[in-house]
Amino acid sequence: MTVKNTGQRAGDEIVQLYIRDLVSSVTRPVMELKDFKRIPLAPGESKTINFTIAPDKLSFLDLNMQRVVEPGGFEIMVGTSSVKYQKVRLEVVAR
């Protein structure tokens, strides 16, 4: 995601990463905050922000209290808040 300061003053932006597991064996949150970055920006400056989505960001505790990543669809949402974001779909397949 690219973030730009369109204002006249320097400032910081908090870019947030949310993940939603679309289908799982247990009830999961609709939006789960998994990471965030504070980005300082000068007036007119743009920066590209990258997040790494490793298995720990997709895992949860199943009914047996074991940490698992189940195959299926996930929505990856990145933005400046939980209501202002861009999203993509990620599919995890079983091996």
OpenMM code with the backbone's topology and positions (N, CA, C; nanometers):
from openmm import Vec3, app, unit

residues = "MET THR VAL LYS ASN THR GLY GLN ARG ALA GLY ASP GLU ILE VAL GLN LEU TYR ILE ARG ASP LEU VAL SER SER VAL THR ARG PRO VAL MET GLU LEU LYS ASP PHE LYS ARG ILE PRO LEU ALA PRO GLY GLU SER LYS THR ILE ASN PHE THR ILE ALA PRO ASP LYS LEU SER PHE LEU ASP LEU ASN MET GLN ARG VAL VAL GLU PRO GLY GLY PHE GLU ILE MET VAL GLY THR SER SER VAL LYS TYR GLN LYS VAL ARG LEU GLU VAL VAL ALA ARG".split()
positions = [
    Vec3(0.0844, -0.1169, 0.0000),
    Vec3(0.0000, 0.0000, 0.0000),
    Vec3(0.0889, 0.1230, 0.0000),
    Vec3(0.0491, 0.2227, -0.0753),
    Vec3(0.1215, 0.3495, -0.0777),
    Vec3(0.0429, 0.4535, 0.0023),
    Vec3(0.1134, 0.5227, 0.0916),
    Vec3(0.0536, 0.6256, 0.1760),
    Vec3(0.1173, 0.7588, 0.1391),
    Vec3(0.0343, 0.8634, 0.1256),
    Vec3(0.0870, 0.9953, 0.0889),
    Vec3(0.0335, 1.1009, 0.1846),
    Vec3(0.1222, 1.1915, 0.2243),
    Vec3(0.0831, 1.3068, 0.3039),
    Vec3(0.0440, 1.4177, 0.2066),
    Vec3(-0.0837, 1.4477, 0.1997),
    Vec3(-0.1319, 1.5514, 0.1087),
    Vec3(-0.1426, 1.6872, 0.1776),
    Vec3(-0.1048, 1.6932, 0.3054),
    Vec3(-0.1150, 1.8167, 0.3828),
    Vec3(0.0087, 1.9036, 0.3722),
    Vec3(0.0053, 2.0140, 0.4449),
    Vec3(0.1138, 2.1120, 0.4458),
    Vec3(0.2136, 2.0883, 0.5592),
    Vec3(0.1847, 1.9968, 0.6500),
    Vec3(0.2704, 1.9718, 0.7660),
    Vec3(0.3141, 1.8261, 0.7713),
    Vec3(0.4279, 1.8050, 0.8349),
    Vec3(0.4751, 1.6687, 0.8576),
    Vec3(0.3816, 1.6006, 0.9564),
    Vec3(0.3683, 1.4705, 0.9429),
    Vec3(0.2815, 1.3956, 1.0339),
    Vec3(0.3091, 1.2473, 1.0256),
    Vec3(0.2420, 1.1737, 1.1090),
    Vec3(0.2528, 1.0276, 1.1109),
    Vec3(0.1196, 0.9678, 1.0695),
    Vec3(0.1268, 0.8530, 1.0043),
    Vec3(0.0076, 0.7755, 0.9706),
    Vec3(0.0266, 0.6367, 1.0286),
    Vec3(-0.0810, 0.5806, 1.0810),
    Vec3(-0.0786, 0.4432, 1.1302),
    Vec3(-0.1473, 0.3573, 1.0244),
    Vec3(-0.0717, 0.2671, 0.9616),
    Vec3(-0.1260, 0.1757, 0.8617),
    Vec3(-0.1522, 0.0432, 0.9315),
    Vec3(-0.2741, -0.0088, 0.9158),
    Vec3(-0.3183, -0.1261, 0.9902),
    Vec3(-0.3461, -0.2433, 0.8966),
    Vec3(-0.3134, -0.3637, 0.9441),
    Vec3(-0.3396, -0.4877, 0.8704),
    Vec3(-0.4428, -0.5688, 0.9471),
    Vec3(-0.5559, -0.5956, 0.8818),
    Vec3(-0.6614, -0.6785, 0.9388),
    Vec3(-0.6766, -0.8036, 0.8539),
    Vec3(-0.7122, -0.9147, 0.9191),
    Vec3(-0.7356, -1.0399, 0.8473),
    Vec3(-0.8692, -1.0973, 0.8915),
    Vec3(-0.9442, -1.1502, 0.7956),
    Vec3(-1.0705, -1.2183, 0.8227),
    Vec3(-1.0636, -1.3576, 0.7630),
    Vec3(-1.0843, -1.4588, 0.8460),
    Vec3(-1.0921, -1.5978, 0.8010),
    Vec3(-1.2359, -1.6210, 0.7564),
    Vec3(-1.2566, -1.6467, 0.6274),
    Vec3(-1.3924, -1.6545, 0.5736),
    Vec3(-1.4666, -1.7817, 0.6148),
    Vec3(-1.3945, -1.8926, 0.6310),
    Vec3(-1.4566, -2.0190, 0.6734),
    Vec3(-1.3588, -2.0907, 0.7645),
    Vec3(-1.4015, -2.1231, 0.8862),
    Vec3(-1.3137, -2.1972, 0.9768),
    Vec3(-1.3970, -2.2901, 1.0643),
    Vec3(-1.3295, -2.3798, 1.1336),
    Vec3(-1.3978, -2.4793, 1.2171),
    Vec3(-1.4484, -2.4199, 1.3482),
    Vec3(-1.4012, -2.3017, 1.3856),
    Vec3(-1.4497, -2.2313, 1.5043),
    Vec3(-1.4842, -2.0879, 1.4648),
    Vec3(-1.5660, -2.0232, 1.5434),
    Vec3(-1.6047, -1.8853, 1.5154),
    Vec3(-1.4847, -1.7933, 1.5325),
    Vec3(-1.4634, -1.7094, 1.4324),
    Vec3(-1.3500, -1.6161, 1.4317),
    Vec3(-1.4009, -1.4735, 1.4217),
    Vec3(-1.3182, -1.3754, 1.4600),
    Vec3(-1.3596, -1.2348, 1.4484),
    Vec3(-1.3818, -1.1946, 1.3021),
    Vec3(-1.4704, -1.0990, 1.2829),
    Vec3(-1.4957, -1.0474, 1.1477),
    Vec3(-1.3737, -0.9721, 1.0963),
    Vec3(-1.3083, -0.8960, 1.1834),
    Vec3(-1.1847, -0.8247, 1.1497),
    Vec3(-1.0901, -0.8419, 1.2675),
    Vec3(-0.9724, -0.8951, 1.2389),
    Vec3(-0.8746, -0.9172, 1.3448),
    Vec3(-0.7480, -0.8378, 1.3129),
    Vec3(-0.7141, -0.7417, 1.3991),
    Vec3(-0.5925, -0.6624, 1.3792),
    Vec3(-0.4718, -0.7527, 1.3986),
    Vec3(-0.3879, -0.7653, 1.2945),
    Vec3(-0.2734, -0.8555, 1.2998),
    Vec3(-0.1396, -0.7832, 1.2980),
    Vec3(-0.1365, -0.6581, 1.2515),
    Vec3(-0.0116, -0.5833, 1.2463),
    Vec3(-0.0440, -0.4369, 1.2209),
    Vec3(0.0510, -0.3505, 1.2485),
    Vec3(0.0381, -0.2089, 1.2162),
    Vec3(0.1774, -0.1481, 1.2090),
    Vec3(0.1874, -0.0355, 1.1396),
    Vec3(0.3134, 0.0379, 1.1281),
    Vec3(0.2854, 0.1865, 1.1373),
    Vec3(0.3672, 0.2567, 1.2145),
    Vec3(0.3599, 0.4027, 1.2226),
    Vec3(0.4590, 0.4573, 1.1202),
    Vec3(0.4085, 0.5406, 1.0294),
    Vec3(0.4887, 0.5910, 0.9187),
    Vec3(0.4986, 0.7432, 0.9276),
    Vec3(0.6202, 0.7983, 0.9509),
    Vec3(0.6364, 0.9445, 0.9474),
    Vec3(0.6429, 0.9918, 0.8016),
    Vec3(0.5719, 1.1006, 0.7726),
    Vec3(0.5671, 1.1542, 0.6360),
    Vec3(0.5849, 1.3055, 0.6371),
    Vec3(0.6747, 1.3523, 0.5531),
    Vec3(0.6911, 1.4961, 0.5315),
    Vec3(0.5791, 1.5440, 0.4386),
    Vec3(0.5536, 1.6744, 0.4309),
    Vec3(0.4511, 1.7252, 0.3386),
    Vec3(0.4779, 1.6792, 0.1949),
    Vec3(0.3765, 1.6209, 0.1311),
    Vec3(0.3887, 1.5740, -0.0066),
    Vec3(0.4606, 1.4412, -0.0238),
    Vec3(0.5135, 1.3847, 0.0830),
    Vec3(0.5905, 1.2600, 0.0734),
    Vec3(0.4985, 1.1384, 0.0636),
    Vec3(0.5425, 1.0395, -0.0163),
    Vec3(0.4739, 0.9102, -0.0285),
    Vec3(0.5681, 0.7992, 0.0151),
    Vec3(0.5137, 0.6973, 0.0757),
    Vec3(0.5913, 0.5785, 0.1119),
    Vec3(0.5082, 0.4546, 0.0842),
    Vec3(0.5767, 0.3498, 0.0382),
    Vec3(0.5121, 0.2214, 0.0170),
    Vec3(0.5311, 0.1362, 0.1414),
    Vec3(0.4225, 0.0784, 0.1888),
    Vec3(0.4220, -0.0021, 0.3106),
    Vec3(0.4015, -0.1482, 0.2721),
    Vec3(0.4832, -0.2359, 0.3294),
    Vec3(0.4701, -0.3802, 0.3053),
    Vec3(0.4480, -0.4528, 0.4368),
    Vec3(0.3609, -0.5514, 0.4336),
    Vec3(0.3393, -0.6413, 0.5456),
    Vec3(0.3683, -0.7834, 0.4977),
    Vec3(0.4304, -0.8637, 0.5818),
    Vec3(0.4528, -1.0051, 0.5523),
    Vec3(0.3438, -1.0858, 0.6208),
    Vec3(0.2747, -1.1671, 0.5427),
    Vec3(0.1689, -1.2510, 0.5988),
    Vec3(0.2238, -1.3921, 0.6128),
    Vec3(0.2809, -1.4181, 0.7294),
    Vec3(0.3364, -1.5490, 0.7632),
    Vec3(0.2256, -1.6342, 0.8260),
    Vec3(0.2485, -1.7656, 0.8382),
    Vec3(0.1459, -1.8535, 0.8958),
    Vec3(0.0949, -1.8088, 1.0328),
    Vec3(0.1786, -1.7472, 1.1151),
    Vec3(0.1323, -1.7040, 1.2480),
    Vec3(0.0199, -1.6013, 1.2401),
    Vec3(0.0130, -1.5246, 1.1322),
    Vec3(-0.0941, -1.4255, 1.1167),
    Vec3(-0.2259, -1.4900, 1.0732),
    Vec3(-0.2197, -1.6126, 1.0221),
    Vec3(-0.3399, -1.6827, 0.9764),
    Vec3(-0.3853, -1.7912, 1.0742),
    Vec3(-0.3053, -1.8203, 1.1737),
    Vec3(-0.3345, -1.9328, 1.2630),
    Vec3(-0.4283, -1.8931, 1.3764),
    Vec3(-0.4879, -1.9953, 1.4375),
    Vec3(-0.5758, -1.9775, 1.5534),
    Vec3(-0.5769, -2.1073, 1.6335),
    Vec3(-0.6351, -2.1014, 1.7517),
    Vec3(-0.6476, -2.2210, 1.8347),
    Vec3(-0.7764, -2.2935, 1.7982),
    Vec3(-0.7631, -2.4225, 1.7602),
    Vec3(-0.8810, -2.5009, 1.7225),
    Vec3(-0.9514, -2.5551, 1.8474),
    Vec3(-1.0503, -2.6435, 1.8280),
    Vec3(-1.1261, -2.6988, 1.9406),
    Vec3(-1.0400, -2.7769, 2.0389),
    Vec3(-0.9253, -2.8300, 1.9928),
    Vec3(-0.8336, -2.9053, 2.0782),
    Vec3(-0.7228, -2.8172, 2.1352),
    Vec3(-0.7396, -2.6853, 2.1193),
    Vec3(-0.6412, -2.5873, 2.1672),
    Vec3(-0.5046, -2.6054, 2.1004),
    Vec3(-0.5054, -2.6484, 1.9754),
    Vec3(-0.3849, -2.6608, 1.8942),
    Vec3(-0.3823, -2.5447, 1.7949),
    Vec3(-0.2651, -2.4847, 1.7766),
    Vec3(-0.2523, -2.3749, 1.6803),
    Vec3(-0.2510, -2.4342, 1.5395),
    Vec3(-0.3440, -2.3893, 1.4546),
    Vec3(-0.3583, -2.4428, 1.3189),
    Vec3(-0.3805, -2.3298, 1.2190),
    Vec3(-0.3495, -2.3603, 1.0935),
    Vec3(-0.3896, -2.2780, 0.9795),
    Vec3(-0.4730, -2.3694, 0.8922),
    Vec3(-0.6009, -2.3396, 0.8800),
    Vec3(-0.6894, -2.4241, 0.7994),
    Vec3(-0.6946, -2.3725, 0.6564),
    Vec3(-0.7085, -2.4632, 0.5601),
    Vec3(-0.7232, -2.4190, 0.4211),
    Vec3(-0.8537, -2.3420, 0.4039),
    Vec3(-0.8533, -2.2504, 0.3087),
    Vec3(-0.9735, -2.1735, 0.2797),
    Vec3(-0.9415, -2.0297, 0.2470),
    Vec3(-1.0459, -1.9506, 0.2360),
    Vec3(-1.0318, -1.8112, 0.1964),
    Vec3(-1.0118, -1.7171, 0.3136),
    Vec3(-0.9312, -1.6136, 0.2902),
    Vec3(-0.9058, -1.5081, 0.3872),
    Vec3(-0.9187, -1.3744, 0.3158),
    Vec3(-0.9720, -1.2748, 0.3840),
    Vec3(-0.9683, -1.1376, 0.3340),
    Vec3(-0.8548, -1.0666, 0.4055),
    Vec3(-0.7694, -1.0015, 0.3274),
    Vec3(-0.6585, -0.9224, 0.3801),
    Vec3(-0.6959, -0.7761, 0.3598),
    Vec3(-0.7033, -0.7005, 0.4692),
    Vec3(-0.7460, -0.5611, 0.4638),
    Vec3(-0.6346, -0.4720, 0.5193),
    Vec3(-0.5952, -0.3715, 0.4414),
    Vec3(-0.4900, -0.2789, 0.4826),
    Vec3(-0.5431, -0.1376, 0.4636),
    Vec3(-0.5284, -0.0574, 0.5692),
    Vec3(-0.5762, 0.0794, 0.5598),
    Vec3(-0.5371, 0.1624, 0.6795),
    Vec3(-0.5979, 0.2806, 0.6870),
    Vec3(-0.5671, 0.3731, 0.7951),
    Vec3(-0.6633, 0.3603, 0.9124),
    Vec3(-0.7652, 0.2753, 0.8981),
    Vec3(-0.8582, 0.2477, 1.0074),
    Vec3(-0.9351, 0.1204, 0.9744),
    Vec3(-1.0208, 0.0793, 1.0675),
    Vec3(-1.1006, -0.0416, 1.0441),
    Vec3(-1.2195, -0.0162, 0.9522),
    Vec3(-1.2404, 0.1089, 0.9119),
    Vec3(-1.3478, 0.1408, 0.8173),
    Vec3(-1.2967, 0.1991, 0.6858),
    Vec3(-1.1680, 0.2329, 0.6806),
    Vec3(-1.1092, 0.2899, 0.5583),
    Vec3(-0.9900, 0.2026, 0.5187),
    Vec3(-1.0135, 0.1094, 0.4257),
    Vec3(-0.9107, 0.0118, 0.3900),
    Vec3(-0.9317, -0.0382, 0.2470),
    Vec3(-0.8293, -0.1065, 0.1968),
    Vec3(-0.8371, -0.1785, 0.0702),
    Vec3(-0.8245, -0.3260, 0.1035),
    Vec3(-0.8902, -0.4122, 0.0258),
    Vec3(-0.8832, -0.5538, 0.0588),
    Vec3(-0.8541, -0.6391, -0.0639),
    Vec3(-0.7941, -0.7546, -0.0364),
    Vec3(-0.7692, -0.8569, -0.1372),
    Vec3(-0.8045, -0.9906, -0.0737),
    Vec3(-0.8255, -1.0905, -0.1568),
    Vec3(-0.8571, -1.2235, -0.1077),
    Vec3(-0.7337, -1.3124, -0.1212),
    Vec3(-0.7107, -1.3940, -0.0216),
    Vec3(-0.5991, -1.4886, -0.0182),
    Vec3(-0.6588, -1.6274, 0.0013),
    Vec3(-0.6126, -1.7241, -0.0755),
    Vec3(-0.6599, -1.8617, -0.0632),
    Vec3(-0.5468, -1.9484, -0.0115),
    Vec3(-0.5712, -2.0192, 0.0990),
    Vec3(-0.4741, -2.1124, 0.1562),
    Vec3(-0.5188, -2.2526, 0.1150),
    Vec3(-0.4265, -2.3282, 0.0555),
    Vec3(-0.4580, -2.4641, 0.0121),
    Vec3(-0.3821, -2.5647, 0.0985),
    Vec3(-0.4437, -2.6831, 0.1165),
    Vec3(-0.3814, -2.7882, 0.1959),
    Vec3(-0.2709, -2.8544, 0.1148),
    Vec3(-0.1667, -2.9004, 0.1856),
    Vec3(-0.0585, -2.9723, 0.1175),
    Vec3(-0.0688, -3.1189, 0.1483),
] * unit.nanometer
topology = app.Topology()
chain = topology.addChain("A")
for resn in residues:
    res = topology.addResidue(resn, chain)
    for name in ("N", "CA", "C"):
        topology.addAtom(name, app.Element.getBySymbol(name[0]), res)
